[in-house]
Amino acid sequence: MACNSSGVKTSSTVISNDRCKLISVHASDFSTTGTIKIYNNTAASGTELVRIAYDASKQVAIEFDMHGVIADGGLYLELSGSGSCAVSVEFA
């Protein structure tokens, strides 16, 4: 199965405006601590599909397999916390 990629994102943004399947989330380049959230929406509200907390002192990279979860309202990536990171979202 082929899928789309958001490309590397370093700030909160809309990933998809359309109904899609969330395939996976990849994150790296953690500076300190923070949280990665993905919503079934085009804004940081509604159903939260993913919440990943990261800590640069404990992790180098994270891969989170979502097995094609359906997001009928689009996908929104929210990055929060005191740190920064680089995230890519794969979807179909």
Contacts in CASP RR format, 6 or more apart in sequence:
PFRMAT RR
TARGET T0000
AUTHOR 0000-0000-0000
METHOD contacts of the structure
MODEL  1
MACNSSGVKTSSTVISNDRCKLISVHASDFSTTGTIKIYNNTAASGTELV
RIAYDASKQVAIEFDMHGVIADGGLYLELSGSGSCAVSVEFA
1 92 0 8 1.000
2 92 0 8 1.000
3 21 0 8 1.000
3 23 0 8 1.000
3 90 0 8 1.000
3 91 0 8 1.000
3 92 0 8 1.000
4 16 0 8 1.000
4 20 0 8 1.000
4 90 0 8 1.000
4 91 0 8 1.000
4 92 0 8 1.000
5 88 0 8 1.000
5 89 0 8 1.000
5 90 0 8 1.000
6 13 0 8 1.000
6 15 0 8 1.000
6 77 0 8 1.000
6 87 0 8 1.000
6 88 0 8 1.000
6 89 0 8 1.000
6 90 0 8 1.000
6 91 0 8 1.000
7 88 0 8 1.000
7 89 0 8 1.000
8 86 0 8 1.000
8 87 0 8 1.000
8 88 0 8 1.000
9 15 0 8 1.000
9 77 0 8 1.000
9 79 0 8 1.000
9 86 0 8 1.000
9 87 0 8 1.000
9 88 0 8 1.000
9 89 0 8 1.000
10 79 0 8 1.000
10 84 0 8 1.000
10 85 0 8 1.000
10 86 0 8 1.000
10 87 0 8 1.000
11 79 0 8 1.000
12 44 0 8 1.000
12 76 0 8 1.000
12 77 0 8 1.000
12 78 0 8 1.000
12 79 0 8 1.000
12 80 0 8 1.000
13 76 0 8 1.000
13 77 0 8 1.000
14 42 0 8 1.000
14 43 0 8 1.000
14 74 0 8 1.000
14 75 0 8 1.000
14 76 0 8 1.000
14 77 0 8 1.000
15 38 0 8 1.000
15 74 0 8 1.000
15 75 0 8 1.000
15 76 0 8 1.000
15 77 0 8 1.000
15 89 0 8 1.000
15 91 0 8 1.000
16 71 0 8 1.000
16 74 0 8 1.000
16 75 0 8 1.000
16 91 0 8 1.000
17 42 0 8 1.000
17 74 0 8 1.000
18 73 0 8 1.000
18 74 0 8 1.000
19 70 0 8 1.000
19 71 0 8 1.000
19 72 0 8 1.000
19 73 0 8 1.000
19 74 0 8 1.000
20 70 0 8 1.000
20 71 0 8 1.000
20 74 0 8 1.000
20 75 0 8 1.000
20 91 0 8 1.000
20 92 0 8 1.000
21 68 0 8 1.000
21 69 0 8 1.000
21 70 0 8 1.000
21 71 0 8 1.000
21 91 0 8 1.000
21 92 0 8 1.000
22 38 0 8 1.000
22 49 0 8 1.000
22 50 0 8 1.000
22 66 0 8 1.000
22 68 0 8 1.000
22 69 0 8 1.000
22 70 0 8 1.000
22 71 0 8 1.000
22 75 0 8 1.000
22 89 0 8 1.000
22 90 0 8 1.000
22 91 0 8 1.000
23 65 0 8 1.000
23 66 0 8 1.000
23 67 0 8 1.000
23 68 0 8 1.000
23 90 0 8 1.000
23 91 0 8 1.000
23 92 0 8 1.000
24 63 0 8 1.000
24 64 0 8 1.000
24 65 0 8 1.000
24 66 0 8 1.000
24 89 0 8 1.000
24 90 0 8 1.000
25 36 0 8 1.000
25 38 0 8 1.000
25 50 0 8 1.000
25 52 0 8 1.000
25 62 0 8 1.000
25 63 0 8 1.000
25 64 0 8 1.000
25 66 0 8 1.000
25 87 0 8 1.000
25 88 0 8 1.000
25 89 0 8 1.000
25 90 0 8 1.000
26 61 0 8 1.000
26 62 0 8 1.000
26 63 0 8 1.000
26 64 0 8 1.000
26 87 0 8 1.000
26 88 0 8 1.000
26 90 0 8 1.000
27 36 0 8 1.000
27 52 0 8 1.000
27 54 0 8 1.000
27 61 0 8 1.000
27 62 0 8 1.000
27 64 0 8 1.000
27 85 0 8 1.000
27 86 0 8 1.000
27 87 0 8 1.000
27 88 0 8 1.000
28 60 0 8 1.000
28 61 0 8 1.000
28 62 0 8 1.000
28 85 0 8 1.000
28 86 0 8 1.000
29 84 0 8 1.000
29 85 0 8 1.000
29 86 0 8 1.000
30 54 0 8 1.000
30 55 0 8 1.000
30 56 0 8 1.000
30 59 0 8 1.000
30 60 0 8 1.000
30 83 0 8 1.000
30 84 0 8 1.000
30 85 0 8 1.000
31 56 0 8 1.000
31 83 0 8 1.000
31 84 0 8 1.000
31 85 0 8 1.000
32 55 0 8 1.000
32 56 0 8 1.000
32 82 0 8 1.000
32 83 0 8 1.000
32 84 0 8 1.000
33 53 0 8 1.000
33 54 0 8 1.000
33 55 0 8 1.000
33 56 0 8 1.000
33 81 0 8 1.000
33 82 0 8 1.000
33 83 0 8 1.000
34 53 0 8 1.000
34 54 0 8 1.000
34 55 0 8 1.000
34 79 0 8 1.000
34 80 0 8 1.000
34 81 0 8 1.000
34 82 0 8 1.000
34 83 0 8 1.000
34 85 0 8 1.000
35 51 0 8 1.000
35 52 0 8 1.000
35 53 0 8 1.000
35 54 0 8 1.000
35 78 0 8 1.000
35 79 0 8 1.000
35 80 0 8 1.000
35 81 0 8 1.000
36 50 0 8 1.000
36 51 0 8 1.000
36 52 0 8 1.000
36 54 0 8 1.000
36 77 0 8 1.000
36 78 0 8 1.000
36 79 0 8 1.000
36 85 0 8 1.000
36 87 0 8 1.000
37 44 0 8 1.000
37 48 0 8 1.000
37 50 0 8 1.000
37 51 0 8 1.000
37 52 0 8 1.000
37 77 0 8 1.000
37 78 0 8 1.000
37 80 0 8 1.000
38 48 0 8 1.000
38 49 0 8 1.000
38 50 0 8 1.000
38 75 0 8 1.000
38 76 0 8 1.000
38 77 0 8 1.000
38 78 0 8 1.000
38 89 0 8 1.000
39 45 0 8 1.000
39 46 0 8 1.000
39 47 0 8 1.000
39 48 0 8 1.000
39 49 0 8 1.000
39 75 0 8 1.000
39 76 0 8 1.000
39 78 0 8 1.000
40 46 0 8 1.000
40 47 0 8 1.000
40 48 0 8 1.000
40 49 0 8 1.000
40 71 0 8 1.000
40 72 0 8 1.000
40 73 0 8 1.000
40 74 0 8 1.000
40 75 0 8 1.000
41 47 0 8 1.000
41 73 0 8 1.000
41 74 0 8 1.000
41 76 0 8 1.000
42 73 0 8 1.000
42 74 0 8 1.000
42 76 0 8 1.000
43 76 0 8 1.000
44 76 0 8 1.000
44 78 0 8 1.000
49 66 0 8 1.000
49 69 0 8 1.000
49 71 0 8 1.000
49 75 0 8 1.000
50 64 0 8 1.000
50 66 0 8 1.000
52 62 0 8 1.000
52 64 0 8 1.000
54 62 0 8 1.000
54 85 0 8 1.000
56 83 0 8 1.000
68 92 0 8 1.000
71 91 0 8 1.000
75 89 0 8 1.000
75 91 0 8 1.000
77 87 0 8 1.000
77 89 0 8 1.000
79 85 0 8 1.000
79 87 0 8 1.000
END
